[in-house]
Amino acid sequence: MEVKVEKDNGLLNVIVVGRLDTNTAPDLESIVNENKSDVNTIKLDFTNLDYISSAGLRVVLVFHKSMAAIGGKLIISNPKEEVMDVFDMTGFSSFLCIEEK
């Protein structure tokens, strides 16, 4: 997994490439936690995310809850069909803010 972080005016844009699974989810969680001070919106750009496991879903849920706790927002941007299928099957699509192209 590759992660690129851009921070601008309260927005933390996190571009995730590859697989978000048991091995990589802790890394993403650490990277976001290190960069989320003074942030009211986290945007996870999943344009190039090929796979998400239950460990990846857990991290997404943690981000969602932490943003909701401060009145902020988590945005999932451009998930591939395979990732969107996982969100649909698990019910995550019913509460996540998902922006598709």
Jmol script that loads the backbone (N, CA, C; Angstrom):
load data "model"
ATOM      1  N   MET A   1       0.837  -1.180   0.000  1.00  0.00           N
ATOM      2  CA  MET A   1       0.000   0.000   0.000  1.00  0.00           C
ATOM      3  C   MET A   1       0.882   1.243   0.000  1.00  0.00           C
ATOM      4  N   GLU A   2       0.467   2.205  -0.771  1.00  0.00           N
ATOM      5  CA  GLU A   2       1.116   3.513  -0.780  1.00  0.00           C
ATOM      6  C   GLU A   2       0.095   4.537  -0.279  1.00  0.00           C
ATOM      7  N   VAL A   3       0.589   5.510   0.477  1.00  0.00           N
ATOM      8  CA  VAL A   3      -0.295   6.550   1.013  1.00  0.00           C
ATOM      9  C   VAL A   3       0.352   7.903   0.773  1.00  0.00           C
ATOM     10  N   LYS A   4      -0.450   8.832   0.256  1.00  0.00           N
ATOM     11  CA  LYS A   4      -0.003  10.215   0.093  1.00  0.00           C
ATOM     12  C   LYS A   4      -0.979  11.090   0.871  1.00  0.00           C
ATOM     13  N   VAL A   5      -0.436  12.002   1.659  1.00  0.00           N
ATOM     14  CA  VAL A   5      -1.262  12.855   2.511  1.00  0.00           C
ATOM     15  C   VAL A   5      -1.093  14.312   2.095  1.00  0.00           C
ATOM     16  N   GLU A   6      -2.225  14.990   1.948  1.00  0.00           N
ATOM     17  CA  GLU A   6      -2.236  16.426   1.659  1.00  0.00           C
ATOM     18  C   GLU A   6      -3.165  17.080   2.679  1.00  0.00           C
ATOM     19  N   LYS A   7      -2.693  18.133   3.301  1.00  0.00           N
ATOM     20  CA  LYS A   7      -3.488  18.826   4.320  1.00  0.00           C
ATOM     21  C   LYS A   7      -3.695  20.262   3.877  1.00  0.00           C
ATOM     22  N   ASP A   8      -4.971  20.705   3.876  1.00  0.00           N
ATOM     23  CA  ASP A   8      -5.253  22.062   3.429  1.00  0.00           C
ATOM     24  C   ASP A   8      -6.525  22.582   4.085  1.00  0.00           C
ATOM     25  N   ASN A   9      -6.385  23.614   4.884  1.00  0.00           N
ATOM     26  CA  ASN A   9      -7.523  24.352   5.420  1.00  0.00           C
ATOM     27  C   ASN A   9      -8.580  23.445   6.065  1.00  0.00           C
ATOM     28  N   GLY A  10      -8.165  22.574   6.975  1.00  0.00           N
ATOM     29  CA  GLY A  10      -9.102  21.720   7.688  1.00  0.00           C
ATOM     30  C   GLY A  10      -9.433  20.410   7.016  1.00  0.00           C
ATOM     31  N   LEU A  11      -8.913  20.212   5.812  1.00  0.00           N
ATOM     32  CA  LEU A  11      -9.153  18.978   5.060  1.00  0.00           C
ATOM     33  C   LEU A  11      -7.884  18.146   5.030  1.00  0.00           C
ATOM     34  N   LEU A  12      -8.006  16.889   5.406  1.00  0.00           N
ATOM     35  CA  LEU A  12      -6.910  15.935   5.283  1.00  0.00           C
ATOM     36  C   LEU A  12      -7.275  15.001   4.147  1.00  0.00           C
ATOM     37  N   ASN A  13      -6.584  15.136   3.024  1.00  0.00           N
ATOM     38  CA  ASN A  13      -6.824  14.297   1.857  1.00  0.00           C
ATOM     39  C   ASN A  13      -5.800  13.171   1.872  1.00  0.00           C
ATOM     40  N   VAL A  14      -6.295  11.934   1.931  1.00  0.00           N
ATOM     41  CA  VAL A  14      -5.428  10.773   2.032  1.00  0.00           C
ATOM     42  C   VAL A  14      -5.653   9.901   0.805  1.00  0.00           C
ATOM     43  N   ILE A  15      -4.635   9.817  -0.034  1.00  0.00           N
ATOM     44  CA  ILE A  15      -4.715   9.019  -1.253  1.00  0.00           C
ATOM     45  C   ILE A  15      -4.112   7.646  -0.949  1.00  0.00           C
ATOM     46  N   VAL A  16      -4.938   6.608  -1.121  1.00  0.00           N
ATOM     47  CA  VAL A  16      -4.528   5.251  -0.771  1.00  0.00           C
ATOM     48  C   VAL A  16      -4.461   4.414  -2.043  1.00  0.00           C
ATOM     49  N   VAL A  17      -3.309   3.758  -2.246  1.00  0.00           N
ATOM     50  CA  VAL A  17      -3.085   2.947  -3.443  1.00  0.00           C
ATOM     51  C   VAL A  17      -2.745   1.527  -3.022  1.00  0.00           C
ATOM     52  N   GLY A  18      -3.387   0.547  -3.644  1.00  0.00           N
ATOM     53  CA  GLY A  18      -3.047  -0.847  -3.383  1.00  0.00           C
ATOM     54  C   GLY A  18      -4.119  -1.564  -2.599  1.00  0.00           C
ATOM     55  N   ARG A  19      -3.702  -2.214  -1.513  1.00  0.00           N
ATOM     56  CA  ARG A  19      -4.588  -3.042  -0.693  1.00  0.00           C
ATOM     57  C   ARG A  19      -4.639  -2.523   0.739  1.00  0.00           C
ATOM     58  N   LEU A  20      -5.842  -2.482   1.283  1.00  0.00           N
ATOM     59  CA  LEU A  20      -6.035  -2.093   2.680  1.00  0.00           C
ATOM     60  C   LEU A  20      -6.496  -3.352   3.414  1.00  0.00           C
ATOM     61  N   ASP A  21      -5.542  -3.990   4.085  1.00  0.00           N
ATOM     62  CA  ASP A  21      -5.817  -5.282   4.709  1.00  0.00           C
ATOM     63  C   ASP A  21      -5.166  -5.360   6.080  1.00  0.00           C
ATOM     64  N   THR A  22      -5.094  -6.552   6.628  1.00  0.00           N
ATOM     65  CA  THR A  22      -4.547  -6.760   7.970  1.00  0.00           C
ATOM     66  C   THR A  22      -3.135  -6.206   8.111  1.00  0.00           C
ATOM     67  N   ASN A  23      -2.343  -6.327   7.059  1.00  0.00           N
ATOM     68  CA  ASN A  23      -0.956  -5.870   7.109  1.00  0.00           C
ATOM     69  C   ASN A  23      -0.818  -4.361   6.974  1.00  0.00           C
ATOM     70  N   THR A  24      -1.712  -3.726   6.229  1.00  0.00           N
ATOM     71  CA  THR A  24      -1.542  -2.306   5.916  1.00  0.00           C
ATOM     72  C   THR A  24      -2.467  -1.370   6.707  1.00  0.00           C
ATOM     73  N   ALA A  25      -3.561  -1.885   7.233  1.00  0.00           N
ATOM     74  CA  ALA A  25      -4.519  -1.043   7.954  1.00  0.00           C
ATOM     75  C   ALA A  25      -3.884  -0.307   9.141  1.00  0.00           C
ATOM     76  N   PRO A  26      -3.038  -0.972   9.947  1.00  0.00           N
ATOM     77  CA  PRO A  26      -2.414  -0.233  11.050  1.00  0.00           C
ATOM     78  C   PRO A  26      -1.537   0.934  10.576  1.00  0.00           C
ATOM     79  N   ASP A  27      -0.897   0.765   9.421  1.00  0.00           N
ATOM     80  CA  ASP A  27      -0.064   1.844   8.870  1.00  0.00           C
ATOM     81  C   ASP A  27      -0.928   3.041   8.485  1.00  0.00           C
ATOM     82  N   LEU A  28      -2.050   2.774   7.819  1.00  0.00           N
ATOM     83  CA  LEU A  28      -2.947   3.865   7.430  1.00  0.00           C
ATOM     84  C   LEU A  28      -3.493   4.571   8.666  1.00  0.00           C
ATOM     85  N   GLU A  29      -3.874   3.800   9.669  1.00  0.00           N
ATOM     86  CA  GLU A  29      -4.399   4.401  10.895  1.00  0.00           C
ATOM     87  C   GLU A  29      -3.358   5.313  11.546  1.00  0.00           C
ATOM     88  N   SER A  30      -2.115   4.868  11.592  1.00  0.00           N
ATOM     89  CA  SER A  30      -1.036   5.679  12.174  1.00  0.00           C
ATOM     90  C   SER A  30      -0.806   6.955  11.383  1.00  0.00           C
ATOM     91  N   ILE A  31      -0.765   6.832  10.065  1.00  0.00           N
ATOM     92  CA  ILE A  31      -0.514   7.995   9.204  1.00  0.00           C
ATOM     93  C   ILE A  31      -1.607   9.038   9.391  1.00  0.00           C
ATOM     94  N   VAL A  32      -2.861   8.607   9.390  1.00  0.00           N
ATOM     95  CA  VAL A  32      -3.969   9.547   9.552  1.00  0.00           C
ATOM     96  C   VAL A  32      -3.934  10.165  10.944  1.00  0.00           C
ATOM     97  N   ASN A  33      -3.720   9.358  11.961  1.00  0.00           N
ATOM     98  CA  ASN A  33      -3.690   9.894  13.329  1.00  0.00           C
ATOM     99  C   ASN A  33      -2.573  10.906  13.530  1.00  0.00           C
ATOM    100  N   GLU A  34      -1.454  10.712  12.863  1.00  0.00           N
ATOM    101  CA  GLU A  34      -0.335  11.656  12.959  1.00  0.00           C
ATOM    102  C   GLU A  34      -0.650  12.992  12.290  1.00  0.00           C
ATOM    103  N   ASN A  35      -1.599  12.993  11.361  1.00  0.00           N
ATOM    104  CA  ASN A  35      -1.869  14.183  10.550  1.00  0.00           C
ATOM    105  C   ASN A  35      -3.230  14.816  10.771  1.00  0.00           C
ATOM    106  N   LYS A  36      -4.032  14.305  11.706  1.00  0.00           N
ATOM    107  CA  LYS A  36      -5.410  14.803  11.794  1.00  0.00           C
ATOM    108  C   LYS A  36      -5.644  15.953  12.769  1.00  0.00           C
ATOM    109  N   SER A  37      -4.587  16.488  13.351  1.00  0.00           N
ATOM    110  CA  SER A  37      -4.792  17.653  14.211  1.00  0.00           C
ATOM    111  C   SER A  37      -5.242  18.841  13.352  1.00  0.00           C
ATOM    112  N   ASP A  38      -6.148  19.632  13.885  1.00  0.00           N
ATOM    113  CA  ASP A  38      -6.705  20.801  13.191  1.00  0.00           C
ATOM    114  C   ASP A  38      -7.443  20.425  11.907  1.00  0.00           C
ATOM    115  N   VAL A  39      -8.023  19.228  11.878  1.00  0.00           N
ATOM    116  CA  VAL A  39      -8.743  18.751  10.694  1.00  0.00           C
ATOM    117  C   VAL A  39     -10.201  18.528  11.066  1.00  0.00           C
ATOM    118  N   ASN A  40     -11.116  18.986  10.204  1.00  0.00           N
ATOM    119  CA  ASN A  40     -12.527  18.706  10.437  1.00  0.00           C
ATOM    120  C   ASN A  40     -13.119  17.795   9.367  1.00  0.00           C
ATOM    121  N   THR A  41     -12.314  17.486   8.331  1.00  0.00           N
ATOM    122  CA  THR A  41     -12.749  16.564   7.282  1.00  0.00           C
ATOM    123  C   THR A  41     -11.576  15.682   6.875  1.00  0.00           C
ATOM    124  N   ILE A  42     -11.841  14.388   6.844  1.00  0.00           N
ATOM    125  CA  ILE A  42     -10.871  13.438   6.286  1.00  0.00           C
ATOM    126  C   ILE A  42     -11.475  12.901   4.999  1.00  0.00           C
ATOM    127  N   LYS A  43     -10.718  13.002   3.928  1.00  0.00           N
ATOM    128  CA  LYS A  43     -11.154  12.471   2.644  1.00  0.00           C
ATOM    129  C   LYS A  43     -10.217  11.328   2.272  1.00  0.00           C
ATOM    130  N   LEU A  44     -10.773  10.129   2.177  1.00  0.00           N
ATOM    131  CA  LEU A  44      -9.985   8.971   1.765  1.00  0.00           C
ATOM    132  C   LEU A  44     -10.218   8.764   0.278  1.00  0.00           C
ATOM    133  N   ASP A  45      -9.200   9.019  -0.514  1.00  0.00           N
ATOM    134  CA  ASP A  45      -9.283   8.843  -1.960  1.00  0.00           C
ATOM    135  C   ASP A  45      -8.960   7.391  -2.279  1.00  0.00           C
ATOM    136  N   PHE A  46      -9.994   6.624  -2.628  1.00  0.00           N
ATOM    137  CA  PHE A  46      -9.852   5.200  -2.908  1.00  0.00           C
ATOM    138  C   PHE A  46      -9.868   4.907  -4.406  1.00  0.00           C
ATOM    139  N   THR A  47      -9.544   5.906  -5.223  1.00  0.00           N
ATOM    140  CA  THR A  47      -9.526   5.724  -6.678  1.00  0.00           C
ATOM    141  C   THR A  47      -8.659   4.538  -7.073  1.00  0.00           C
ATOM    142  N   ASN A  48      -7.523   4.379  -6.403  1.00  0.00           N
ATOM    143  CA  ASN A  48      -6.580   3.309  -6.750  1.00  0.00           C
ATOM    144  C   ASN A  48      -6.458   2.249  -5.659  1.00  0.00           C
ATOM    145  N   LEU A  49      -7.507   2.125  -4.828  1.00  0.00           N
ATOM    146  CA  LEU A  49      -7.543   1.062  -3.830  1.00  0.00           C
ATOM    147  C   LEU A  49      -8.177  -0.164  -4.481  1.00  0.00           C
ATOM    148  N   ASP A  50      -7.417  -1.260  -4.518  1.00  0.00           N
ATOM    149  CA  ASP A  50      -7.870  -2.469  -5.203  1.00  0.00           C
ATOM    150  C   ASP A  50      -8.646  -3.424  -4.313  1.00  0.00           C
ATOM    151  N   TYR A  51      -8.423  -3.345  -2.996  1.00  0.00           N
ATOM    152  CA  TYR A  51      -8.998  -4.342  -2.094  1.00  0.00           C
ATOM    153  C   TYR A  51      -9.108  -3.754  -0.693  1.00  0.00           C
ATOM    154  N   ILE A  52     -10.196  -4.106   0.006  1.00  0.00           N
ATOM    155  CA  ILE A  52     -10.347  -3.722   1.405  1.00  0.00           C
ATOM    156  C   ILE A  52     -10.842  -4.935   2.188  1.00  0.00           C
ATOM    157  N   SER A  53     -10.181  -5.236   3.293  1.00  0.00           N
ATOM    158  CA  SER A  53     -10.557  -6.367   4.145  1.00  0.00           C
ATOM    159  C   SER A  53     -11.328  -5.852   5.356  1.00  0.00           C
ATOM    160  N   SER A  54     -11.678  -6.768   6.243  1.00  0.00           N
ATOM    161  CA  SER A  54     -12.372  -6.366   7.469  1.00  0.00           C
ATOM    162  C   SER A  54     -11.496  -5.458   8.324  1.00  0.00           C
ATOM    163  N   ALA A  55     -10.189  -5.662   8.277  1.00  0.00           N
ATOM    164  CA  ALA A  55      -9.278  -4.778   9.022  1.00  0.00           C
ATOM    165  C   ALA A  55      -9.318  -3.364   8.436  1.00  0.00           C
ATOM    166  N   GLY A  56      -9.417  -3.264   7.128  1.00  0.00           N
ATOM    167  CA  GLY A  56      -9.552  -1.965   6.475  1.00  0.00           C
ATOM    168  C   GLY A  56     -10.877  -1.302   6.823  1.00  0.00           C
ATOM    169  N   LEU A  57     -11.942  -2.114   6.873  1.00  0.00           N
ATOM    170  CA  LEU A  57     -13.247  -1.579   7.258  1.00  0.00           C
ATOM    171  C   LEU A  57     -13.212  -1.043   8.681  1.00  0.00           C
ATOM    172  N   ARG A  58     -12.515  -1.733   9.562  1.00  0.00           N
ATOM    173  CA  ARG A  58     -12.413  -1.285  10.950  1.00  0.00           C
ATOM    174  C   ARG A  58     -11.773   0.093  11.026  1.00  0.00           C
ATOM    175  N   VAL A  59     -10.704   0.301  10.254  1.00  0.00           N
ATOM    176  CA  VAL A  59     -10.016   1.590  10.250  1.00  0.00           C
ATOM    177  C   VAL A  59     -10.931   2.685   9.699  1.00  0.00           C
ATOM    178  N   VAL A  60     -11.653   2.383   8.641  1.00  0.00           N
ATOM    179  CA  VAL A  60     -12.604   3.349   8.083  1.00  0.00           C
ATOM    180  C   VAL A  60     -13.649   3.709   9.141  1.00  0.00           C
ATOM    181  N   LEU A  61     -14.146   2.714   9.870  1.00  0.00           N
ATOM    182  CA  LEU A  61     -15.134   2.966  10.915  1.00  0.00           C
ATOM    183  C   LEU A  61     -14.548   3.822  12.036  1.00  0.00           C
ATOM    184  N   VAL A  62     -13.310   3.558  12.417  1.00  0.00           N
ATOM    185  CA  VAL A  62     -12.635   4.365  13.446  1.00  0.00           C
ATOM    186  C   VAL A  62     -12.548   5.821  12.991  1.00  0.00           C
ATOM    187  N   PHE A  63     -12.158   6.042  11.737  1.00  0.00           N
ATOM    188  CA  PHE A  63     -12.071   7.409  11.208  1.00  0.00           C
ATOM    189  C   PHE A  63     -13.453   8.071  11.210  1.00  0.00           C
ATOM    190  N   HIS A  64     -14.463   7.329  10.789  1.00  0.00           N
ATOM    191  CA  HIS A  64     -15.829   7.858  10.752  1.00  0.00           C
ATOM    192  C   HIS A  64     -16.273   8.297  12.149  1.00  0.00           C
ATOM    193  N   LYS A  65     -16.054   7.441  13.129  1.00  0.00           N
ATOM    194  CA  LYS A  65     -16.462   7.755  14.505  1.00  0.00           C
ATOM    195  C   LYS A  65     -15.671   8.933  15.079  1.00  0.00           C
ATOM    196  N   SER A  66     -14.376   8.992  14.792  1.00  0.00           N
ATOM    197  CA  SER A  66     -13.570  10.097  15.342  1.00  0.00           C
ATOM    198  C   SER A  66     -13.976  11.430  14.732  1.00  0.00           C
ATOM    199  N   MET A  67     -14.337  11.453  13.466  1.00  0.00           N
ATOM    200  CA  MET A  67     -14.800  12.693  12.842  1.00  0.00           C
ATOM    201  C   MET A  67     -16.183  13.066  13.357  1.00  0.00           C
ATOM    202  N   ALA A  68     -17.065  12.094  13.504  1.00  0.00           N
ATOM    203  CA  ALA A  68     -18.414  12.368  14.006  1.00  0.00           C
ATOM    204  C   ALA A  68     -18.351  12.927  15.430  1.00  0.00           C
ATOM    205  N   ALA A  69     -17.409  12.461  16.222  1.00  0.00           N
ATOM    206  CA  ALA A  69     -17.282  12.899  17.613  1.00  0.00           C
ATOM    207  C   ALA A  69     -16.938  14.381  17.733  1.00  0.00           C
ATOM    208  N   ILE A  70     -16.304  14.939  16.711  1.00  0.00           N
ATOM    209  CA  ILE A  70     -15.938  16.359  16.748  1.00  0.00           C
ATOM    210  C   ILE A  70     -16.808  17.190  15.801  1.00  0.00           C
ATOM    211  N   GLY A  71     -17.868  16.575  15.263  1.00  0.00           N
ATOM    212  CA  GLY A  71     -18.740  17.286  14.333  1.00  0.00           C
ATOM    213  C   GLY A  71     -18.142  17.418  12.953  1.00  0.00           C
ATOM    214  N   GLY A  72     -17.152  16.585  12.669  1.00  0.00           N
ATOM    215  CA  GLY A  72     -16.487  16.607  11.369  1.00  0.00           C
ATOM    216  C   GLY A  72     -17.089  15.590  10.417  1.00  0.00           C
ATOM    217  N   LYS A  73     -16.338  15.299   9.366  1.00  0.00           N
ATOM    218  CA  LYS A  73     -16.877  14.465   8.300  1.00  0.00           C
ATOM    219  C   LYS A  73     -15.780  13.568   7.731  1.00  0.00           C
ATOM    220  N   LEU A  74     -16.158  12.334   7.416  1.00  0.00           N
ATOM    221  CA  LEU A  74     -15.297  11.421   6.668  1.00  0.00           C
ATOM    222  C   LEU A  74     -15.920  11.244   5.295  1.00  0.00           C
ATOM    223  N   ILE A  75     -15.109  11.434   4.264  1.00  0.00           N
ATOM    224  CA  ILE A  75     -15.563  11.262   2.884  1.00  0.00           C
ATOM    225  C   ILE A  75     -14.751  10.148   2.245  1.00  0.00           C
ATOM    226  N   ILE A  76     -15.445   9.217   1.596  1.00  0.00           N
ATOM    227  CA  ILE A  76     -14.793   8.184   0.792  1.00  0.00           C
ATOM    228  C   ILE A  76     -14.945   8.630  -0.652  1.00  0.00           C
ATOM    229  N   SER A  77     -13.825   8.783  -1.331  1.00  0.00           N
ATOM    230  CA  SER A  77     -13.846   9.324  -2.689  1.00  0.00           C
ATOM    231  C   SER A  77     -13.478   8.256  -3.720  1.00  0.00           C
ATOM    232  N   ASN A  78     -14.326   8.116  -4.718  1.00  0.00           N
ATOM    233  CA  ASN A  78     -14.083   7.300  -5.908  1.00  0.00           C
ATOM    234  C   ASN A  78     -13.688   5.848  -5.647  1.00  0.00           C
ATOM    235  N   PRO A  79     -14.439   5.115  -4.818  1.00  0.00           N
ATOM    236  CA  PRO A  79     -14.080   3.711  -4.621  1.00  0.00           C
ATOM    237  C   PRO A  79     -14.328   2.897  -5.892  1.00  0.00           C
ATOM    238  N   LYS A  80     -13.432   1.955  -6.151  1.00  0.00           N
ATOM    239  CA  LYS A  80     -13.625   1.041  -7.279  1.00  0.00           C
ATOM    240  C   LYS A  80     -14.845   0.172  -6.996  1.00  0.00           C
ATOM    241  N   GLU A  81     -15.346  -0.466  -8.040  1.00  0.00           N
ATOM    242  CA  GLU A  81     -16.542  -1.303  -7.919  1.00  0.00           C
ATOM    243  C   GLU A  81     -16.366  -2.399  -6.870  1.00  0.00           C
ATOM    244  N   GLU A  82     -15.173  -3.018  -6.827  1.00  0.00           N
ATOM    245  CA  GLU A  82     -14.926  -4.096  -5.876  1.00  0.00           C
ATOM    246  C   GLU A  82     -14.991  -3.599  -4.432  1.00  0.00           C
ATOM    247  N   VAL A  83     -14.453  -2.413  -4.193  1.00  0.00           N
ATOM    248  CA  VAL A  83     -14.480  -1.820  -2.853  1.00  0.00           C
ATOM    249  C   VAL A  83     -15.905  -1.381  -2.510  1.00  0.00           C
ATOM    250  N   MET A  84     -16.587  -0.818  -3.476  1.00  0.00           N
ATOM    251  CA  MET A  84     -17.973  -0.383  -3.255  1.00  0.00           C
ATOM    252  C   MET A  84     -18.857  -1.585  -2.940  1.00  0.00           C
ATOM    253  N   ASP A  85     -18.613  -2.718  -3.590  1.00  0.00           N
ATOM    254  CA  ASP A  85     -19.374  -3.937  -3.297  1.00  0.00           C
ATOM    255  C   ASP A  85     -19.225  -4.346  -1.834  1.00  0.00           C
ATOM    256  N   VAL A  86     -18.007  -4.215  -1.294  1.00  0.00           N
ATOM    257  CA  VAL A  86     -17.760  -4.550   0.110  1.00  0.00           C
ATOM    258  C   VAL A  86     -18.534  -3.578   1.005  1.00  0.00           C
ATOM    259  N   PHE A  87     -18.498  -2.291   0.685  1.00  0.00           N
ATOM    260  CA  PHE A  87     -19.259  -1.308   1.466  1.00  0.00           C
ATOM    261  C   PHE A  87     -20.759  -1.633   1.435  1.00  0.00           C
ATOM    262  N   ASP A  88     -21.260  -2.029   0.271  1.00  0.00           N
ATOM    263  CA  ASP A  88     -22.684  -2.367   0.144  1.00  0.00           C
ATOM    264  C   ASP A  88     -23.030  -3.624   0.940  1.00  0.00           C
ATOM    265  N   MET A  89     -22.210  -4.663   0.816  1.00  0.00           N
ATOM    266  CA  MET A  89     -22.492  -5.935   1.500  1.00  0.00           C
ATOM    267  C   MET A  89     -22.432  -5.809   3.017  1.00  0.00           C
ATOM    268  N   THR A  90     -21.585  -4.921   3.515  1.00  0.00           N
ATOM    269  CA  THR A  90     -21.420  -4.782   4.962  1.00  0.00           C
ATOM    270  C   THR A  90     -22.326  -3.712   5.559  1.00  0.00           C
ATOM    271  N   GLY A  91     -23.021  -2.968   4.716  1.00  0.00           N
ATOM    272  CA  GLY A  91     -23.894  -1.909   5.199  1.00  0.00           C
ATOM    273  C   GLY A  91     -23.188  -0.583   5.420  1.00  0.00           C
ATOM    274  N   PHE A  92     -21.888  -0.538   5.160  1.00  0.00           N
ATOM    275  CA  PHE A  92     -21.137   0.705   5.349  1.00  0.00           C
ATOM    276  C   PHE A  92     -21.644   1.808   4.416  1.00  0.00           C
ATOM    277  N   SER A  93     -22.119   1.435   3.251  1.00  0.00           N
ATOM    278  CA  SER A  93     -22.583   2.456   2.296  1.00  0.00           C
ATOM    279  C   SER A  93     -23.821   3.179   2.805  1.00  0.00           C
ATOM    280  N   SER A  94     -24.489   2.607   3.814  1.00  0.00           N
ATOM    281  CA  SER A  94     -25.691   3.255   4.340  1.00  0.00           C
ATOM    282  C   SER A  94     -25.379   4.441   5.259  1.00  0.00           C
ATOM    283  N   PHE A  95     -24.138   4.503   5.782  1.00  0.00           N
ATOM    284  CA  PHE A  95     -23.813   5.615   6.681  1.00  0.00           C
ATOM    285  C   PHE A  95     -22.581   6.408   6.270  1.00  0.00           C
ATOM    286  N   LEU A  96     -21.779   5.893   5.344  1.00  0.00           N
ATOM    287  CA  LEU A  96     -20.601   6.626   4.890  1.00  0.00           C
ATOM    288  C   LEU A  96     -20.997   7.656   3.849  1.00  0.00           C
ATOM    289  N   CYS A  97     -20.256   8.754   3.824  1.00  0.00           N
ATOM    290  CA  CYS A  97     -20.394   9.750   2.763  1.00  0.00           C
ATOM    291  C   CYS A  97     -19.477   9.302   1.628  1.00  0.00           C
ATOM    292  N   ILE A  98     -20.070   8.851   0.522  1.00  0.00           N
ATOM    293  CA  ILE A  98     -19.278   8.316  -0.586  1.00  0.00           C
ATOM    294  C   ILE A  98     -19.491   9.204  -1.801  1.00  0.00           C
ATOM    295  N   GLU A  99     -18.369   9.722  -2.320  1.00  0.00           N
ATOM    296  CA  GLU A  99     -18.407  10.547  -3.531  1.00  0.00           C
ATOM    297  C   GLU A  99     -17.856   9.721  -4.677  1.00  0.00           C
ATOM    298  N   GLU A 100     -18.683   9.540  -5.692  1.00  0.00           N
ATOM    299  CA  GLU A 100     -18.246   8.790  -6.863  1.00  0.00           C
ATOM    300  C   GLU A 100     -18.170   9.721  -8.062  1.00  0.00           C
ATOM    301  N   LYS A 101     -17.294   9.370  -9.003  1.00  0.00           N
ATOM    302  CA  LYS A 101     -17.135  10.188 -10.204  1.00  0.00           C
ATOM    303  C   LYS A 101     -18.405  10.193 -11.024  1.00  0.00           C
TER     304      LYS A 101
END
end "model"
wireframe off; spacefill off
backbone 0.3
color backbone group
